[in-house]
Amino acid sequence: MAKVVAITEAFKTLAEVETRLGLSRSEDVAFFPEWRAPLPGLSGVESDRLEVMRQRLLYHRADGDLLEGSVMLLVASPLLELAGFYDPPFKLKAEAAVEVAVDDGEEVLRGRIDALVLQQSEQQSAQQTFWVLVLEAKKTTISTRPALPQALAYMMANTQIDKPTFGLLTNGDDVLFVKLSHQPAKQYSLSRVFSLYTLPEELQAVLQILKGIGRAIASPAFN
């Protein structure tokens, strides 16, 4: 019987996740065009809501570091809502359990992600959903980069390997986007880090990217 290991314990570095899961990083700008310009524009209402969101973040951040639950409420949830991930064709699952089987068959890796967004095409039944966004909320004292190995492992649990998977990592201060593809090879790529705490325009860029990813994966060409 395969040994069950927590994902957070199995992977501490990028080298470990790349070696054990057969992943490599793509430096090709064409691999992850979704986070680059041209991006969808924002309405006046969306810009106003982002400003309220940022002021709330600064207000609560002034008292010290934010715990994971606060990051979800103040940053992740409002962004997902504004980007349309709470509405059709998407579904949200909180605290979703995932499993990754290592190729040698000796281990099954288990873990829980903070939020999982599922998208279902018209041609698929209710059970045949595939993952489109993995979200890792971390304490503000922890950089987004140490969470990357675990996030990649979670994203590798996507059973629909013919479609890419997108991820968002945030600690409340910073946001990092990830794209992972199984075909033709197991590869991933990263966006630059967006600083929500220091620059107002960074929050706008994050929402624009989320909207762009949402449009891409909901399009007939993606399904």
RONU-714910 format. One record per residue (C-alpha): y, x, z; residue in three letters. Coordinates in Angstrom, 2 decimals. Each point is the difference from the previous one (the first is absolute). Last residue first. Example, Ala and Ser with C-alpha at 12.3 -4.5 7.8 and 13.67 -1.06 7.14 Angstrom:
BEGIN
- -1.06, 13.67, 7.14, ser
- -3.44, -1.37, 0.66, ala
# end
This chain:
BEGIN
- 23.91, -13.25, -23.64, asn
- 2.59, 2.76, -0.48, phe
- 1.10, -1.12, -3.47, ala
- 0.31, -3.61, 1.22, pro
- 2.75, 1.13, 2.44, ser
- -0.43, -0.48, 3.75, ala
- -0.71, 3.70, 0.56, ile
- 3.14, 1.13, -1.84, ala
- 2.31, -2.63, 1.46, arg
- -1.01, 0.87, 3.54, gly
- 0.36, 3.72, -0.65, ile
- 3.52, -0.55, -1.33, gly
- 0.94, -2.20, 2.95, lys
- -1.26, 2.66, 2.40, leu
- 1.96, 2.66, -1.88, ile
- 3.20, -2.05, 0.16, gln
- -0.53, -0.61, 3.70, leu
- -0.36, 3.73, 0.65, val
- 3.10, 0.77, -2.09, ala
- 2.09, -2.44, 2.02, gln
- -1.15, 1.61, 3.24, leu
- 0.99, 3.42, -1.37, glu
- 3.45, -1.31, -0.88, glu
- 0.82, -0.47, 3.69, pro
- -0.57, 3.72, 0.77, leu
- -0.97, 1.54, 3.36, thr
- -2.61, -2.22, 1.61, tyr
- -1.73, -1.24, -3.13, leu
- -0.84, 3.50, -1.27, ser
- -2.13, -0.22, -3.15, phe
- -2.70, 2.67, -0.41, val
- -0.70, 0.94, -3.62, arg
- -2.74, -1.91, -1.72, ser
- -3.60, 1.13, 0.23, leu
- -2.97, 0.33, -2.34, ser
- -3.71, -0.64, 0.22, tyr
- -3.07, 0.85, -2.04, gln
- -3.67, -0.94, -0.22, lys
- -0.67, 0.47, -3.72, ala
- -0.04, -2.25, -3.08, pro
- 0.29, -2.10, 2.05, gln
- 0.09, -0.24, 3.78, his
- 3.78, -0.32, 0.32, ser
- 2.27, 0.45, 3.01, leu
- 3.75, -0.57, 0.25, lys
- 1.97, 0.86, 3.14, val
- 3.50, -0.92, 1.17, phe
- 1.72, 1.69, 2.96, leu
- 2.54, -1.71, 2.27, val
- 2.05, 1.54, 2.80, asp
- 1.70, -1.14, 3.21, asp
- -2.24, -2.92, 0.86, gly
- -3.17, 2.12, 0.04, asn
- -0.94, -1.04, -3.52, thr
- -2.87, 0.47, -2.39, leu
- -0.26, -2.15, -3.12, leu
- -3.04, -0.10, -2.22, gly
- -0.94, -0.95, -3.53, phe
- -3.51, -0.35, -1.39, thr
- -0.90, 0.55, -3.64, pro
- -2.39, -2.36, -1.81, lys
- -3.47, 0.74, -1.44, asp
- -1.26, 0.93, 3.46, ile
- 0.06, -3.57, 1.31, gln
- -1.82, 0.78, 3.26, thr
- 3.05, 1.53, 1.70, asn
- -1.38, 2.04, 2.90, ala
- 1.73, 3.09, -1.45, met
- 3.29, -1.50, 1.19, met
- -1.10, 0.39, 3.62, tyr
- -0.86, 3.66, -0.58, ala
- 3.37, 0.57, -1.66, leu
- 1.75, -1.58, 2.99, ala
- -1.97, 2.21, 2.40, gln
- 1.02, 3.17, -1.85, pro
- 3.65, -1.20, -0.30, leu
- 0.63, -0.77, 3.68, ala
- 1.02, 3.61, 0.72, pro
- 2.70, -0.36, -2.74, arg
- 1.73, -3.10, 1.39, thr
- 1.46, 2.00, 2.87, ser
- -0.77, -1.11, 3.54, ile
- 2.79, -0.56, 2.53, thr
- 0.91, -3.22, -1.80, thr
- -3.39, -1.44, 0.87, lys
- -2.13, -0.76, -3.02, lys
- -0.47, -2.98, -2.30, ala
- -2.64, 0.56, -2.69, glu
- 0.09, -2.54, -2.82, leu
- -2.54, -0.32, -2.76, val
- 1.10, -1.78, -3.15, leu
- -1.83, -1.34, -2.99, val
- -3.49, -0.71, 1.16, trp
- -2.34, -2.08, -2.07, phe
- -1.16, -3.59, 0.33, thr
- -3.31, -1.28, -1.20, gln
- -0.92, -2.45, 2.76, gln
- 2.42, -2.74, -1.11, ala
- -1.39, 0.08, -3.53, ser
- 1.51, 2.14, -2.73, gln
- 1.45, -0.95, -3.39, gln
- 3.33, -1.15, 1.44, glu
- 0.51, 3.41, 1.58, ser
- -0.02, 0.49, 3.72, gln
- 2.30, 2.37, 1.85, gln
- -0.65, 1.29, 3.50, leu
- 2.54, 1.56, 2.35, val
- -1.38, 1.95, 2.95, leu
- 1.81, 0.59, 3.26, ala
- -0.32, 2.32, 2.98, asp
- -3.13, 1.75, -1.19, ile
- -3.20, 0.09, 2.01, arg
- -2.71, 2.65, -0.18, gly
- -3.59, 0.76, -0.88, arg
- -1.68, 2.95, -1.69, leu
- -3.67, -0.31, -0.90, val
- -1.85, 3.29, 0.16, glu
- -3.19, 1.64, -1.29, glu
- -0.04, -1.60, -3.43, gly
- 1.04, 3.23, -1.73, asp
- 2.69, -1.91, -1.89, asp
- 1.91, -0.95, 3.15, val
- 0.11, -3.77, 0.54, ala
- 3.48, -1.34, 0.77, val
- 0.44, -3.06, 2.20, glu
- 3.08, -2.13, 0.65, val
- 1.13, -2.44, 2.69, ala
- 3.24, -1.92, -0.59, ala
- 2.56, -0.11, 2.81, glu
- 2.13, -2.55, -1.87, ala
- -1.11, -1.63, -3.25, lys
- 2.69, -1.12, -2.42, leu
- -0.60, -1.97, -3.20, lys
- 1.69, 0.50, -3.37, phe
- 0.18, -2.17, -3.13, pro
- 1.88, -1.78, 1.50, pro
- 2.42, 0.78, 2.88, asp
- -0.02, 2.38, 2.96, tyr
- 0.26, 3.07, -2.25, phe
- 3.28, -1.19, -1.49, gly
- 2.02, 3.20, 0.36, ala
- 2.24, -1.64, 2.61, leu
- -3.03, -0.93, 2.10, glu
- -1.58, 3.44, -0.24, leu
- 3.28, 1.62, 1.01, leu
- 0.52, -2.34, 2.95, pro
- -3.57, 0.66, 1.26, ser
- 0.11, 3.77, -0.28, ala
- 3.35, 0.75, 1.62, val
- 0.93, -1.86, 3.19, leu
- -3.23, -1.82, 0.82, leu
- -2.46, 2.69, -1.12, met
- 2.06, 2.83, 1.47, val
- 0.23, -1.94, 3.27, ser
- -3.78, -0.30, 0.16, gly
- -0.42, 3.73, -0.61, glu
- 2.28, 1.06, 2.81, leu
- 3.62, 0.86, -0.67, leu
- 1.55, 3.16, 1.44, asp
- 3.13, -0.31, 2.09, gly
- 2.64, -2.54, 1.00, asp
- 2.07, 0.66, -3.14, ala
- -3.01, -0.94, -2.14, arg
- 0.44, -3.65, 1.00, his
- 3.55, -0.21, -1.33, tyr
- -0.65, 2.28, -2.97, leu
- -2.93, -2.16, -1.13, leu
- 1.99, -3.19, 0.51, arg
- 2.86, 1.43, -2.05, gln
- -2.45, 0.97, -2.74, arg
- -1.52, -3.48, -0.16, met
- 3.40, -1.66, -0.15, val
- 0.95, 2.37, -2.83, glu
- -3.25, -0.76, -1.79, leu
- 0.68, -3.71, 0.28, arg
- 3.42, 0.46, -1.61, asp
- -1.48, 2.03, -2.86, ser
- -2.64, -2.68, -0.60, glu
- 2.62, -2.74, -0.06, val
- 2.16, 1.97, -2.42, gly
- -2.96, 0.36, -2.32, ser
- -1.88, 3.24, -0.45, leu
- -0.85, 1.71, -3.28, gly
- -3.51, 0.88, -1.11, pro
- -0.64, 3.75, -0.46, leu
- 0.55, 2.23, -3.02, pro
- -0.54, 2.42, 1.64, ala
- -2.87, 1.56, 1.97, arg
- -2.38, -1.49, 2.56, trp
- -2.22, -1.73, -2.55, glu
- -0.36, 3.07, -2.26, pro
- -2.93, 1.40, 1.99, phe
- -2.34, 1.82, -2.43, phe
- 2.72, 0.66, -2.59, ala
- 1.69, 2.49, 2.33, val
- -3.16, 2.16, -0.19, asp
- -0.39, 1.90, 3.28, glu
- -3.32, -1.70, 0.75, ser
- -1.64, 0.69, 3.35, arg
- -3.78, 0.29, 0.16, ser
- -2.63, -2.12, 1.69, leu
- -3.74, 0.61, 0.27, gly
- -0.42, -1.93, 3.24, leu
- -1.15, 2.91, 2.16, arg
- 2.16, 2.68, -1.61, thr
- 3.22, -1.99, -0.44, glu
- -0.26, -1.64, 3.42, val
- -0.59, 3.32, 1.74, glu
- 2.70, 1.92, -1.89, ala
- 2.50, -2.76, 0.75, leu
- -0.48, 0.63, 3.71, thr
- -1.20, -1.87, 3.08, lys
- -2.75, -2.11, -1.52, phe
- -3.15, -1.10, 1.83, ala
- 1.64, -0.90, 3.30, glu
- 2.51, -2.49, -1.39, thr
- -2.69, -1.34, -2.32, ile
- -2.22, -0.84, 2.97, ala
- -3.60, 1.15, -0.55, val
- -3.16, -2.06, -0.47, val
- -3.14, 2.09, -0.62, lys
- -2.19, -1.19, -2.85, ala
- -3.45, -1.28, 0.90, met
# end
